[in-house]
Amino acid sequence: MHLLHLTLSAATLLLSVTDGKRCYVPEPTDGTDLLAKQSLSKLHDVVIDGSLQKQMAEHDVAQTCRLENAAIRRGVKLDYTSAVKCLMSKPPRTPSEKAPGVRSRYDDFVATHINATNTIHFTGNFLSWHRYYIWAFETALRDECGYKGYLPYWNWGKSAQDPEHSPYFDGSPTSQGGNGAYAAHNCTPALISGKGCIPAGRGGGCMETGPYAGLVANLSATGPTFPGIRTGFPPLGYQPRCVKRDISSWVSQQWSIDAQSVDLLTNPAYQTNIRAFQDRLQGGNVSDIFTSSFFGVHSAGHFTWGGDPGGDVAGSPADPMFWSHHSQIDRTWWIWQNQKPLERIFQIAGTRTILNYPASPEASIEDLLDLHYTAPASAVKNHVSSVGGSYCYIYA
């Protein structure tokens, strides 16, 4: 028995330490993966029998995509960083008088998100606007930087137990960068309610490893949550500073595990309509968000890497992890929609302003989504299906 104990201890040590690094083992995501397969099957059925095409035509939206020709977004190694860095090297299209802090084509996308923040979060168009936004980014990578692939998604559950050592954040050449260098700091007050201040992690300083080592955020901070970062002036001004991270398993182990996503996608309380689903996804509704300590998968993703600008609701796209996170947000919506595709495709709920402040009308599928200098304005109805309008992609 004693010998067996020593053998097991040695095996554990070998699994835990490899070349000075912890051995990372991804968590299974069988629950959401099965739901994704079911959704793809149901989507296939309504495309094949023409019922989706008929329903979309009633709203003057074409549906010509066939699944056998669809692009596939995958949760695989993130090997598209050279294209992202290419976009960072290209000149901007946003006029300097509109956004003095913009220094690159990549910054065009950051400025767009900052400009739109108060009309795209906790709103009726939250999901559709971000679907269009990340698609426009994916298109720019392909058309302007020669990228041959598609936007990868970050399957939160796989890395929830140990995000810092996962392929997303381990600082390897194919990662999305490592943790920030250690810098002493206080907890991060992430939520509107002020509850759930995130304990300080092992980072806090500038990101120094991985393909984005030394990355600089150019646009001024708008709503920083990370200690020591102040709101810049003027809005959209030039406030160059290193991208900081403080990776938090405290957040991910509670709200990014696969069971949280499965609950979001199967709990009857969130299946009644899109309002219930998207409120839960974002952490709460207008009535309880100011008292809630629940992060939801959206905030949990952002604050798993956190720091600055990752924890700034407006300027968060300046950290490249934003895109894979929101691809997974889109995947989650895609799964939810295609559990009942004909019933859920055109569902929309919520007002046109953040948490209905100031008070505004209910959003409509005819509302325009404005992406400023990154893509043409387009109605919500054109962005409700991954195989409708200009879209032709699925998730695997």
C-alpha positions as CSV (number, residue, x, y, z in Angstrom):
1,M,0.0,0.0,0.0
2,H,2.9,2.3,0.9
3,L,4.6,1.7,-2.4
4,L,1.3,2.3,-4.3
5,H,0.9,5.6,-2.5
6,L,4.4,6.7,-3.5
7,T,3.8,5.7,-7.1
8,L,0.6,7.6,-7.3
9,S,2.2,10.6,-5.7
10,A,5.0,10.5,-8.3
11,A,2.5,10.3,-11.1
12,T,0.6,13.2,-9.7
13,L,3.8,15.3,-9.6
14,L,4.6,14.4,-13.2
15,L,1.1,15.5,-14.3
16,S,1.4,18.7,-12.3
17,V,4.8,19.9,-13.4
18,T,6.3,19.8,-16.9
19,D,9.3,21.9,-17.6
20,G,8.4,24.1,-14.7
21,K,4.8,24.6,-15.9
22,R,1.6,23.2,-14.7
23,C,0.1,20.5,-16.9
24,Y,-3.2,21.8,-18.3
25,V,-6.1,19.4,-18.7
26,P,-9.2,20.8,-20.4
27,E,-12.5,20.2,-18.7
28,P,-15.2,18.3,-20.7
29,T,-17.9,20.4,-22.3
30,D,-20.2,17.5,-23.2
31,G,-23.4,19.4,-22.2
32,T,-23.0,22.4,-24.5
33,D,-21.4,20.3,-27.3
34,L,-24.4,18.0,-27.4
35,L,-26.8,21.0,-27.4
36,A,-24.8,22.5,-30.3
37,K,-25.1,19.2,-32.3
38,Q,-28.8,19.2,-31.7
39,S,-29.2,22.8,-32.8
40,L,-27.2,22.1,-36.0
41,S,-29.5,19.2,-36.8
42,K,-32.6,21.3,-36.2
43,L,-31.2,24.1,-38.3
44,H,-30.4,21.6,-41.1
45,D,-34.0,20.4,-41.1
46,V,-35.5,23.9,-41.6
47,V,-33.0,24.8,-44.2
48,I,-33.6,21.6,-46.2
49,D,-37.4,21.8,-46.1
50,G,-37.4,25.5,-47.0
51,S,-39.4,26.6,-44.0
52,L,-36.7,29.0,-42.7
53,Q,-36.3,30.5,-46.2
54,K,-40.1,31.1,-46.2
55,Q,-40.2,32.7,-42.8
56,M,-37.3,35.0,-43.5
57,A,-38.8,36.0,-46.8
58,E,-41.8,37.3,-44.9
59,H,-39.4,39.9,-43.4
60,D,-37.6,40.6,-46.8
61,V,-34.5,38.7,-45.7
62,A,-33.0,36.3,-48.2
63,Q,-32.0,32.8,-47.1
64,T,-29.8,31.2,-49.7
65,C,-27.0,29.6,-47.6
66,R,-26.7,25.8,-47.7
67,L,-25.1,24.2,-44.8
68,E,-22.7,22.0,-46.9
69,N,-21.1,25.3,-48.1
70,A,-21.2,27.2,-44.8
71,A,-18.1,28.5,-43.1
72,I,-17.4,26.7,-39.8
73,R,-16.2,28.5,-36.7
74,R,-14.3,26.1,-34.5
75,G,-13.0,26.1,-31.0
76,V,-9.5,25.1,-32.0
77,K,-6.0,26.5,-31.6
78,L,-6.0,30.2,-32.0
79,D,-3.7,30.5,-35.0
80,Y,-5.1,33.7,-36.5
81,T,-3.1,36.2,-34.5
82,S,-0.9,37.2,-37.4
83,A,-4.0,38.5,-39.2
84,V,-5.1,40.4,-36.1
85,K,-1.6,42.0,-35.8
86,C,-1.8,42.8,-39.5
87,L,-5.0,44.8,-38.8
88,M,-3.2,46.5,-36.0
89,S,-0.5,47.7,-38.5
90,K,-2.9,49.1,-41.1
91,P,-3.9,52.8,-41.1
92,P,-7.4,53.7,-39.7
93,R,-10.4,54.8,-41.7
94,T,-12.0,56.7,-38.8
95,P,-11.4,60.5,-39.3
96,S,-9.1,61.8,-36.5
97,E,-11.6,64.5,-35.7
98,K,-14.2,61.8,-34.9
99,A,-11.8,59.8,-32.7
100,P,-8.4,61.4,-32.0
101,G,-7.1,58.3,-30.3
102,V,-7.5,56.0,-33.3
103,R,-4.1,54.9,-34.6
104,S,-4.9,51.7,-36.7
105,R,-7.5,49.8,-38.6
106,Y,-7.9,47.7,-35.5
107,D,-8.6,50.8,-33.5
108,D,-11.5,51.5,-35.9
109,F,-13.3,48.6,-34.3
110,V,-12.4,49.6,-30.8
111,A,-13.8,53.2,-31.4
112,T,-16.9,51.7,-33.0
113,H,-17.6,49.7,-29.8
114,I,-16.9,52.7,-27.5
115,N,-19.2,54.9,-29.6
116,A,-22.1,52.5,-29.5
117,T,-21.7,51.2,-25.9
118,N,-24.8,52.9,-24.5
119,T,-27.0,51.5,-27.2
120,I,-25.7,47.9,-27.5
121,H,-25.5,46.6,-24.0
122,F,-28.5,45.5,-21.9
123,T,-30.5,46.5,-25.0
124,G,-32.8,44.6,-27.5
125,N,-30.0,44.6,-30.1
126,F,-27.2,43.4,-27.8
127,L,-26.9,40.0,-29.5
128,S,-27.6,41.0,-33.1
129,W,-25.3,44.1,-32.9
130,H,-22.4,42.0,-31.6
131,R,-23.0,39.2,-34.2
132,Y,-22.7,41.8,-36.9
133,Y,-19.7,43.4,-35.2
134,I,-17.6,40.3,-34.9
135,W,-18.6,39.2,-38.4
136,A,-17.3,42.6,-39.7
137,F,-14.0,42.0,-37.8
138,E,-13.7,38.5,-39.3
139,T,-14.4,39.9,-42.7
140,A,-11.7,42.5,-42.3
141,L,-9.2,39.9,-41.3
142,R,-10.0,37.9,-44.4
143,D,-10.4,40.7,-47.0
144,E,-7.7,43.1,-45.7
145,C,-5.1,40.8,-44.2
146,G,-5.4,37.6,-46.2
147,Y,-6.7,35.4,-43.4
148,K,-8.0,32.1,-44.7
149,G,-9.9,30.9,-41.6
150,Y,-12.8,32.1,-39.6
151,L,-13.2,33.5,-36.1
152,P,-12.5,30.9,-33.4
153,Y,-14.6,30.7,-30.3
154,W,-13.4,30.3,-26.7
155,N,-15.3,27.4,-25.2
156,W,-15.4,28.8,-21.7
157,G,-16.1,25.5,-19.9
158,K,-12.9,23.8,-21.2
159,S,-10.6,26.4,-19.4
160,A,-12.9,27.4,-16.5
161,Q,-10.9,25.5,-13.8
162,D,-7.5,26.7,-14.8
163,P,-7.7,29.6,-17.4
164,E,-4.2,30.9,-16.8
165,H,-2.6,27.6,-17.9
166,S,-5.0,27.0,-20.8
167,P,-4.0,27.3,-24.5
168,Y,-5.8,30.6,-24.5
169,F,-3.7,32.4,-21.8
170,D,-0.6,30.3,-21.4
171,G,1.6,32.8,-23.2
172,S,2.6,30.4,-26.0
173,P,2.9,31.6,-29.6
174,T,-0.6,30.3,-30.5
175,S,-2.3,31.7,-27.4
176,Q,-4.1,35.0,-27.0
177,G,-1.4,36.2,-24.7
178,G,-0.5,35.4,-21.2
179,N,-1.4,36.9,-17.8
180,G,-0.1,40.3,-16.9
181,A,3.2,40.5,-15.0
182,Y,2.6,40.5,-11.3
183,A,1.7,43.9,-9.8
184,A,0.2,44.3,-6.4
185,H,-3.4,45.6,-6.6
186,N,-6.7,45.6,-4.9
187,C,-9.8,43.6,-5.8
188,T,-11.7,44.6,-9.0
189,P,-15.2,46.0,-8.5
190,A,-16.6,44.4,-11.7
191,L,-20.4,44.5,-11.3
192,I,-22.8,47.5,-11.4
193,S,-24.1,46.5,-8.0
194,G,-20.6,46.8,-6.4
195,K,-20.9,43.3,-5.1
196,G,-18.6,40.4,-6.0
197,C,-15.3,42.4,-6.0
198,I,-12.9,40.1,-7.8
199,P,-9.9,39.0,-5.5
200,A,-6.6,40.2,-6.8
201,G,-4.9,37.5,-8.9
202,R,-1.3,36.7,-10.0
203,G,-1.2,39.3,-12.7
204,G,-2.2,43.0,-12.7
205,G,0.6,44.4,-14.8
206,C,1.4,44.6,-18.5
207,M,1.0,41.5,-20.7
208,E,4.6,40.3,-21.5
209,T,4.2,36.9,-23.0
210,G,2.6,35.5,-26.2
211,P,2.0,37.0,-29.6
212,Y,0.6,40.3,-28.1
213,A,3.4,40.9,-25.6
214,G,3.8,44.6,-25.1
215,L,0.5,45.4,-26.8
216,V,-0.7,49.0,-26.3
217,A,-4.3,50.2,-26.0
218,N,-4.5,53.6,-27.7
219,L,-8.0,54.9,-27.0
220,S,-8.8,56.5,-23.7
221,A,-10.4,54.5,-21.0
222,T,-14.2,55.0,-20.8
223,G,-15.4,52.9,-17.9
224,P,-12.4,51.3,-16.3
225,T,-12.9,48.9,-13.4
226,F,-9.3,47.9,-12.8
227,P,-7.6,49.6,-9.9
228,G,-5.4,52.5,-10.8
229,I,-6.9,53.1,-14.3
230,R,-8.6,56.4,-14.7
231,T,-11.2,57.5,-17.3
232,G,-9.4,59.4,-20.0
233,F,-10.4,62.7,-21.6
234,P,-11.5,63.6,-24.1
235,P,-13.7,60.5,-25.0
236,L,-12.1,58.6,-27.8
237,G,-8.9,60.5,-27.1
238,Y,-5.3,59.2,-27.2
239,Q,-4.3,57.6,-24.0
240,P,-1.6,55.0,-24.9
241,R,-1.0,52.4,-22.1
242,C,0.1,48.8,-22.0
243,V,-2.7,46.2,-22.0
244,K,-2.9,44.8,-18.5
245,R,-4.4,41.5,-17.4
246,D,-5.3,39.7,-14.1
247,I,-6.6,36.3,-15.0
248,S,-9.1,35.1,-12.5
249,S,-10.1,31.5,-11.8
250,W,-12.3,32.9,-9.0
251,V,-14.6,34.2,-11.7
252,S,-14.3,31.4,-14.2
253,Q,-14.8,28.5,-11.7
254,Q,-18.1,30.0,-10.6
255,W,-19.7,31.3,-13.8
256,S,-17.8,29.9,-16.8
257,I,-18.1,26.2,-16.1
258,D,-20.1,24.2,-18.7
259,A,-22.9,23.6,-16.2
260,Q,-23.6,27.3,-16.2
261,S,-24.0,27.4,-19.9
262,V,-26.1,24.2,-19.9
263,D,-28.4,25.8,-17.3
264,L,-28.7,28.9,-19.4
265,L,-29.7,26.8,-22.4
266,T,-32.0,24.3,-20.8
267,N,-33.5,25.8,-17.6
268,P,-37.2,26.4,-18.3
269,A,-36.9,29.8,-16.7
270,Y,-34.7,31.1,-19.5
271,Q,-36.4,29.3,-22.4
272,T,-39.7,31.2,-22.4
273,N,-38.5,34.1,-24.6
274,I,-35.3,35.9,-25.6
275,R,-35.7,38.5,-22.9
276,A,-35.3,35.8,-20.2
277,F,-32.4,34.2,-22.0
278,Q,-30.4,37.4,-22.7
279,D,-31.0,38.8,-19.3
280,R,-29.5,35.7,-17.7
281,L,-26.7,35.7,-20.2
282,Q,-25.8,39.3,-19.2
283,G,-26.2,38.8,-15.5
284,G,-29.6,40.1,-14.8
285,N,-32.5,42.4,-15.9
286,V,-33.2,46.1,-15.3
287,S,-34.9,45.4,-12.0
288,D,-32.2,43.3,-10.3
289,I,-28.9,44.2,-12.0
290,F,-28.2,46.9,-9.4
291,T,-28.4,44.4,-6.5
292,S,-27.1,41.2,-8.1
293,S,-23.9,39.5,-7.4
294,F,-24.4,37.1,-10.4
295,F,-21.9,37.6,-13.2
296,G,-23.5,35.7,-16.1
297,V,-21.4,34.1,-18.8
298,H,-20.9,37.5,-20.6
299,S,-19.4,39.4,-17.7
300,A,-17.6,36.2,-16.5
301,G,-15.8,35.9,-19.7
302,H,-14.6,39.5,-19.7
303,F,-13.4,39.4,-16.1
304,T,-11.7,36.0,-16.5
305,W,-8.9,38.0,-18.1
306,G,-10.0,41.4,-16.8
307,G,-7.4,44.1,-16.3
308,D,-7.4,47.1,-18.6
309,P,-9.0,47.5,-21.1
310,G,-10.5,44.0,-20.7
311,G,-12.7,45.1,-17.8
312,D,-13.8,48.3,-19.5
313,V,-17.3,47.6,-20.9
314,A,-16.7,50.1,-23.7
315,G,-13.1,49.7,-24.6
316,S,-12.8,46.0,-24.1
317,P,-12.2,45.1,-27.8
318,A,-8.7,46.7,-27.4
319,D,-7.7,43.4,-25.8
320,P,-7.8,40.7,-28.6
321,M,-9.4,38.1,-26.4
322,F,-12.6,40.0,-26.9
323,W,-13.2,38.4,-30.3
324,S,-13.0,34.8,-29.2
325,H,-15.2,35.5,-26.2
326,H,-17.9,37.2,-28.2
327,S,-17.7,34.4,-30.8
328,Q,-18.7,32.1,-27.9
329,I,-21.4,34.5,-26.9
330,D,-22.7,34.3,-30.5
331,R,-22.4,30.5,-30.4
332,T,-24.4,30.4,-27.2
333,W,-27.2,32.5,-28.8
334,W,-26.9,30.3,-32.0
335,I,-27.5,27.2,-29.9
336,W,-30.4,28.8,-28.1
337,Q,-32.0,30.0,-31.3
338,N,-31.7,26.8,-33.2
339,Q,-33.3,24.7,-30.5
340,K,-36.5,26.1,-31.9
341,P,-35.3,27.9,-35.1
342,L,-38.6,29.0,-36.6
343,E,-39.9,30.2,-33.3
344,R,-36.8,32.1,-32.1
345,I,-35.1,33.5,-35.1
346,F,-36.9,36.9,-35.1
347,Q,-37.4,37.2,-31.3
348,I,-36.2,40.6,-29.9
349,A,-36.8,42.2,-26.5
350,G,-35.5,45.2,-24.7
351,T,-35.2,48.9,-25.3
352,R,-32.8,50.9,-27.4
353,T,-30.7,52.2,-24.5
354,I,-28.6,50.6,-21.9
355,L,-30.8,49.4,-19.0
356,N,-33.4,51.7,-20.5
357,Y,-31.5,54.8,-19.5
358,P,-32.6,57.3,-20.7
359,A,-36.0,55.8,-21.3
360,S,-36.4,54.7,-24.9
361,P,-38.8,52.7,-27.1
362,E,-38.7,48.9,-27.4
363,A,-36.2,47.7,-30.0
364,S,-37.4,46.4,-33.3
365,I,-36.0,44.1,-36.0
366,E,-36.3,47.1,-38.3
367,D,-33.9,49.1,-36.2
368,L,-30.5,49.9,-37.9
369,L,-27.3,48.6,-36.5
370,D,-24.6,51.2,-37.0
371,L,-21.0,50.0,-37.2
372,H,-19.6,53.4,-38.2
373,Y,-16.4,53.0,-40.1
374,T,-16.2,49.2,-39.9
375,A,-19.4,48.1,-41.9
376,P,-22.5,49.6,-43.4
377,A,-25.6,50.3,-41.3
378,S,-28.0,47.4,-41.5
379,A,-31.3,46.4,-40.0
380,V,-31.4,43.9,-37.1
381,K,-33.5,41.5,-39.1
382,N,-30.5,40.9,-41.4
383,H,-28.5,39.6,-38.5
384,V,-30.8,37.2,-36.7
385,S,-29.7,34.0,-38.5
386,S,-26.2,32.7,-39.2
387,V,-27.5,31.3,-42.5
388,G,-29.7,34.3,-43.5
389,G,-28.9,37.6,-45.3
390,S,-25.1,37.9,-45.9
391,Y,-24.3,35.2,-43.3
392,C,-23.4,31.6,-44.1
393,Y,-21.7,30.1,-41.1
394,I,-22.2,27.5,-38.4
395,Y,-20.5,26.3,-35.3
396,A,-18.7,23.0,-34.8
